[in-house]
Amino acid sequence: MYLAMNRFTVPAENAAAFEAMWLGRDSRLNELDGFVEFHMLKGPEEDGRILYASHTVWESEEHFRAWTRSQQFRDAHARAGQGSQKLHDGAPRVEGFTAIQHLASTKAA
């Protein structure tokens, strides 16, 4: 399993527009081999800024890398920077992680 994460620091006054931008995106991630799941997370507010993180889970790092070379990636990021840079501070912090352990609940859903 491979997890790709982007972190964004968003001024509180831009939070609603930032969330609307993400919630309105057509990511097309579900079209790609190896895609497992996506989460857009809202974190704490500190000093008038809110931390957001996007987490994308892939079967492997190679599946993630293939996505970054895909048409779906180009389409999803075609308008990146057109207004979004004004919604968050600086560039997103991109991080990738390979799972070394995975524990799942044994309780029935």
C-alpha positions in Angstrom: 0.0 0.0 0.0 1.2 3.5 -0.8 -0.3 6.7 0.6 0.3 10.1 -1.2 -0.5 13.1 0.9 -0.7 16.9 0.1 -1.0 19.4 3.0 -2.4 22.8 2.5 -2.5 25.8 4.9 -5.6 27.8 4.2 -6.5 31.2 5.7 -9.7 30.7 7.7 -11.5 33.3 5.5 -10.8 31.1 2.4 -11.9 27.8 3.9 -15.4 27.7 2.4 -14.1 28.5 -1.1 -11.2 26.0 -0.7 -13.6 23.2 0.4 -16.0 24.0 -2.5 -13.2 23.8 -5.0 -12.2 20.3 -3.7 -15.8 19.0 -3.3 -16.6 20.2 -6.9 -13.7 18.5 -8.6 -14.1 15.5 -10.9 -10.9 13.6 -10.0 -11.6 10.5 -12.0 -9.3 8.6 -9.6 -11.8 5.7 -9.6 -10.9 5.0 -13.3 -7.3 4.1 -12.5 -5.8 0.7 -11.7 -4.4 0.5 -8.2 -6.6 3.3 -6.8 -8.0 2.3 -3.4 -9.5 5.4 -1.8 -9.3 9.2 -1.3 -9.9 11.4 1.7 -9.9 15.2 2.0 -9.3 16.0 5.6 -9.8 19.2 7.5 -7.5 19.7 10.5 -7.1 22.2 13.3 -7.3 25.9 13.0 -4.3 27.8 14.4 -3.5 31.5 14.2 -6.3 32.1 11.6 -5.1 29.2 9.3 -6.7 25.8 8.8 -4.6 22.7 7.9 -6.1 20.5 5.2 -4.7 17.2 3.9 -5.6 15.1 0.9 -4.8 11.4 1.2 -4.8 9.1 -1.7 -4.3 5.4 -1.1 -2.9 3.2 -3.9 -2.1 -0.5 -4.1 1.6 0.4 -4.8 3.9 3.4 -5.4 4.0 2.4 -9.1 0.2 2.7 -9.3 0.6 6.2 -7.9 3.4 7.1 -10.3 1.3 5.8 -13.2 -1.5 8.2 -12.1 0.9 11.1 -12.2 1.6 10.3 -15.9 -2.1 9.8 -16.8 -4.6 11.9 -18.7 -6.8 11.8 -15.6 -4.0 13.5 -13.6 -3.5 16.1 -16.4 -7.3 16.8 -16.5 -7.6 17.0 -12.7 -4.7 19.5 -12.5 -5.4 21.5 -15.6 -6.7 24.5 -13.7 -4.3 24.1 -10.7 -2.9 27.5 -9.7 -5.7 29.4 -11.5 -7.2 31.0 -8.4 -6.4 28.1 -6.0 -3.0 29.6 -5.0 -4.9 32.6 -3.6 -6.9 30.2 -1.4 -4.0 28.6 0.3 -0.5 29.7 1.5 2.3 28.7 -0.8 2.6 25.4 -2.6 1.1 22.2 -1.1 3.5 20.0 0.8 3.6 16.7 -1.1 4.6 13.5 0.9 4.5 9.8 0.0 4.5 6.8 2.3 4.8 3.1 1.8 2.9 1.0 4.4 5.1 -1.2 6.6 2.1 -2.3 8.7 -1.7 -2.4 8.3 -4.2 -3.2 11.0 -7.9 -3.4 10.3 -10.9 -3.7 12.5 -12.1 -7.2 13.3 -15.6 -5.8 14.2 -18.4 -6.3 11.7 -19.5 -3.2 10.0 
